[in-house]
Amino acid sequence: MDKYYTPAEVALHFGVTRETIYSMISRGQLDASRFGRSRRISESQINDCLNRRYERAIDATSPNAA
């Protein structure tokens, strides 16, 4: 069973603001579950977000590689 974190806990862990985490949630970059009025982010949702960020290969040999 996954452990759930608040957006503030996730922000503290990654060194960003809580607003950045909420922004990532609203843009669809980070999934979150709703429990009543609050949001919680599971470990698997964090891992999925990180894996999606690094799926695209980068060709460092071409100029303006992205």
C-alpha distances in whole Angstrom, upper triangle without the diagonal:
4,7,9,13,16,19,21,18,18,22,22,20,22,26,26,27,25,27,26,23,24,26,24,22,25,26,23,23,19,17,16,14,17,16,20,22,20,17,14,13,9,10,10,13,14,14,16,18,19,20,22,24,25,25,29,31,34,37,39,42,43,44,42,39,36
4,6,10,13,15,18,15,14,18,19,17,19,22,22,23,21,23,23,19,20,23,20,19,22,23,20,19,16,14,13,12,15,15,18,20,17,15,11,9,6,6,7,9,11,11,13,15,16,17,19,21,22,23,26,29,31,35,36,40,41,41,39,36,33
4,7,10,13,15,12,12,16,16,14,17,20,20,21,19,21,21,17,19,22,20,18,21,23,21,19,16,14,12,12,14,14,17,19,15,13,9,8,6,6,9,10,11,12,14,16,17,18,20,22,23,24,28,30,32,36,37,40,41,42,39,37,34
4,7,10,12,10,10,13,14,13,15,18,18,18,16,18,18,14,15,19,17,15,18,20,18,17,14,12,10,9,11,11,14,15,12,9,6,5,4,7,9,9,10,12,14,15,16,18,20,21,23,24,27,30,32,36,37,40,41,41,38,36,33
4,7,8,6,6,10,11,10,12,15,15,15,12,15,15,12,13,16,15,14,17,19,17,16,13,12,10,10,12,12,15,15,11,9,5,5,6,8,11,10,10,13,15,14,16,18,20,20,22,24,27,30,31,35,35,39,40,40,37,35,31
4,5,5,6,9,10,11,13,14,13,12,9,12,13,10,10,14,14,12,15,18,17,16,13,12,9,10,11,11,13,12,8,7,5,6,9,11,14,12,12,15,17,16,17,20,21,21,24,26,28,31,32,36,36,40,40,40,37,35,32
4,5,5,6,9,10,11,12,10,9,6,9,9,6,7,10,10,9,12,15,14,13,10,11,9,11,11,13,15,13,9,7,7,7,10,12,14,12,11,15,16,14,15,19,19,19,22,24,26,29,30,33,34,37,37,37,34,32,29
4,5,5,6,9,10,10,9,8,5,9,10,8,9,12,13,13,15,17,18,16,14,15,13,14,15,15,17,15,11,10,10,10,13,14,17,15,13,17,19,17,17,21,22,21,23,26,28,31,31,35,35,39,39,38,35,33,30
4,5,5,6,9,10,10,10,8,12,12,10,12,15,14,14,17,19,19,17,14,15,13,15,16,16,18,17,13,12,10,9,11,12,15,14,12,15,17,16,16,20,21,20,22,25,27,30,30,34,34,38,38,38,35,33,30
4,5,5,6,8,8,9,8,11,10,7,10,13,12,12,15,16,16,14,11,12,11,14,15,16,19,18,14,11,10,8,10,10,13,11,9,12,14,12,13,16,17,16,19,21,24,26,27,30,31,34,35,34,32,30,27
4,5,5,6,5,5,5,8,8,6,9,11,11,12,15,16,16,14,12,14,13,16,17,19,21,19,15,13,12,11,13,13,16,14,11,14,16,14,14,18,18,17,19,22,24,26,27,30,30,34,34,33,30,29,26
4,6,5,6,7,8,11,11,10,13,15,15,16,19,20,20,18,15,17,16,19,20,21,23,21,17,16,14,13,15,15,18,16,13,16,19,16,16,20,21,19,21,25,26,28,28,32,31,35,36,35,32,31,28
4,6,8,10,11,14,13,11,14,16,15,16,19,20,20,17,15,17,16,18,20,21,24,23,19,16,14,13,13,12,15,14,11,13,16,14,13,17,19,17,19,22,24,26,26,30,29,33,34,34,31,29,26
4,6,9,10,13,10,10,13,14,13,15,18,18,18,15,13,16,16,19,21,22,25,24,20,17,16,13,14,13,15,14,11,13,15,13,11,15,16,14,16,19,21,23,23,26,26,30,30,30,27,26,23
4,7,9,12,10,10,14,15,14,16,19,19,20,17,16,18,18,21,23,24,26,25,21,19,18,16,18,17,19,18,14,16,18,16,15,18,19,17,19,22,24,25,25,28,27,31,31,30,28,27,24
4,7,8,6,8,11,11,11,14,16,16,17,15,14,17,17,20,21,23,25,22,19,17,17,15,18,17,19,17,14,17,18,15,15,18,19,16,19,22,23,25,25,28,27,31,31,30,27,26,23
4,5,5,7,9,10,11,13,15,16,17,15,14,17,16,19,20,21,23,20,17,15,16,15,18,18,21,18,16,19,20,17,17,21,21,19,22,25,26,28,28,31,30,34,34,33,29,28,25
4,5,5,6,9,10,11,13,14,16,14,13,15,13,16,16,18,19,16,13,12,12,12,16,17,19,16,15,18,19,16,17,21,21,19,22,25,26,29,29,33,33,36,36,35,31,30,27
4,5,5,6,9,10,10,12,14,14,13,15,14,17,17,19,20,17,14,13,14,14,18,19,21,18,16,20,20,17,18,22,21,19,23,25,26,29,29,32,32,36,35,34,30,29,26
4,5,5,6,9,10,10,12,11,11,13,14,17,18,20,21,19,16,14,15,14,17,18,19,16,14,17,17,14,15,18,17,16,19,22,22,25,25,28,28,32,31,30,27,26,22
4,5,5,6,9,10,11,9,8,10,10,13,14,17,19,16,13,11,11,10,13,14,16,12,11,14,15,11,13,16,16,15,18,20,22,25,25,29,29,33,32,31,28,27,23
4,5,5,6,9,10,10,9,10,9,12,13,15,16,14,11,9,11,11,14,16,17,14,13,17,16,14,16,19,18,17,21,23,24,27,27,31,32,35,34,33,30,29,25
4,5,5,6,9,9,9,11,12,15,15,18,19,17,15,13,14,14,17,18,19,15,14,18,17,13,16,18,17,16,19,21,22,25,25,29,29,33,32,30,27,26,22
4,6,5,6,5,5,8,10,13,15,18,20,18,16,13,13,12,15,16,16,12,11,14,13,10,12,15,13,12,16,18,18,22,22,26,27,30,29,29,25,24,20
4,5,5,6,5,6,7,10,11,15,17,15,13,10,11,10,13,15,15,11,11,14,13,10,13,16,14,14,18,19,20,24,25,28,30,33,32,32,28,27,23
4,5,8,8,9,10,12,13,16,17,15,14,12,14,13,16,18,18,14,15,18,16,13,16,18,16,16,20,21,22,25,26,30,31,34,33,32,29,27,24
4,6,8,10,12,15,16,20,21,19,18,15,16,15,18,19,18,15,15,17,15,12,15,17,14,14,17,18,19,22,23,26,27,31,29,29,25,24,20
4,5,7,9,12,14,18,20,19,17,14,15,13,15,16,15,12,12,14,12,10,13,14,11,12,16,16,17,21,22,26,27,30,29,29,26,24,20
4,7,10,13,16,19,22,20,18,15,15,12,14,15,14,10,10,12,10,6,9,11,9,9,13,13,15,18,19,23,24,28,27,27,23,22,18
4,7,10,13,16,19,18,15,12,11,8,10,11,11,7,7,10,8,6,9,11,10,10,14,15,17,20,22,25,27,30,30,30,27,24,21
4,7,10,13,16,16,13,10,9,7,9,11,10,6,8,10,9,8,11,13,12,13,16,17,19,23,24,28,30,33,33,33,30,28,24
4,7,10,12,12,10,6,6,5,7,10,10,7,9,12,11,11,14,16,15,16,20,20,23,26,28,32,33,37,36,36,33,31,27
4,7,10,10,8,6,5,6,8,12,12,9,12,15,14,14,17,19,18,20,23,23,26,29,31,35,37,40,40,40,37,35,31
4,6,7,6,5,6,9,11,15,15,13,15,18,17,17,20,22,22,23,26,27,29,33,34,38,40,43,43,43,39,37,34
4,6,5,6,7,10,12,16,17,15,17,20,20,20,23,25,25,26,29,30,32,36,38,41,43,46,46,46,43,41,37
4,6,8,10,14,16,19,20,18,20,24,23,23,26,28,28,29,32,33,35,39,40,44,45,49,48,48,45,43,39
4,7,10,14,16,20,21,19,20,24,23,22,25,28,27,28,31,32,34,38,39,43,44,48,47,46,43,41,38
4,7,10,13,17,18,16,17,21,21,20,22,25,25,25,29,30,32,35,37,40,41,45,45,44,41,39,35
4,7,10,13,15,12,13,17,17,16,19,21,21,22,25,26,28,32,33,37,38,41,41,41,37,36,32
4,7,10,12,10,11,14,15,14,17,19,19,20,23,24,27,30,32,36,37,40,40,40,37,35,31
4,7,8,6,7,10,11,11,13,15,16,17,19,21,24,27,28,32,33,37,37,37,34,32,28
4,5,5,6,9,10,11,13,14,16,17,19,20,23,26,28,32,33,37,37,38,35,32,29
4,5,5,6,9,10,11,12,14,16,17,18,22,24,26,30,31,35,35,36,34,31,28
4,5,5,6,9,10,10,12,14,16,16,20,22,25,28,30,33,34,35,32,30,26
4,5,5,6,9,10,11,13,15,15,18,21,24,27,29,32,33,33,31,28,25
4,5,5,6,9,10,11,13,15,17,20,22,26,27,30,31,31,29,26,23
4,5,5,6,9,10,11,12,16,18,20,24,25,29,29,30,28,25,22
4,5,5,6,9,10,10,14,17,19,23,24,28,28,29,27,24,21
4,6,5,6,9,10,13,16,18,22,23,26,27,27,24,22,18
4,5,5,7,9,12,14,16,19,20,24,25,25,23,20,17
4,5,5,6,10,12,14,18,20,23,24,25,23,20,17
4,5,5,8,11,13,17,19,22,22,23,21,18,15
4,6,7,10,11,15,17,20,20,21,18,15,12
4,6,7,9,13,14,18,18,20,18,14,12
4,6,9,13,15,18,18,20,18,15,12
4,6,10,12,15,15,17,15,11,9
4,7,9,12,12,15,14,10,9
4,6,9,9,11,10,6,6
4,5,6,9,9,6,7
4,6,7,8,6,8
4,7,9,8,11
4,6,6,9
4,5,9
4,6
4
